[in-house]
Amino acid sequence: MNDLKNVIPVNDKNDDLKIHNITIRYAAKDHFTTLNYAKEDMFGLVVLMQHGLKEEQISEATSLIQNWTNLTLDHGGTYYLPYYRYQTKEQFRRSYPQWNKFAEEKLRRDPNNVFQNMFYDYYVK
């Protein structure tokens, strides 16, 4: 938590990035999912964040989230896969070491790539 203070901006003078709240939630160990984030019983920080839609604002938010992700990974944590591709491919692969197994199973079950999306194309393919 002390390290996190160095990552989160103290205030938002430009009013383009807001961290509305951070809640702590329990996550039980996931034994079944290949791309699981709860590799053991754990607590997670759930962040409600808002940022602007201009390219510069998205870039600033992405940088903040990537720094936060690096901090999380450096402390042995992981992150829940978001809807937007904030994290780098390296962060994804470090956080989800079973991604190769997932990719192989996906190809086995869907050899014609009928089921795919931008997230899959960016991180897995």
Secondary structure, 3 states (H helix, E strand, C coil): CHHHHCCCCCCCCCCCEEEEEEEEEEECCCCCCCCCCCCCCEEEEEEEEEECCCHHHHHHHHHHHHHHHHHHHHCCCCCCCCCCCCCCHHHHHHHCCCHHHHHHHHHHHCCCCCCCCHHHHHHCC
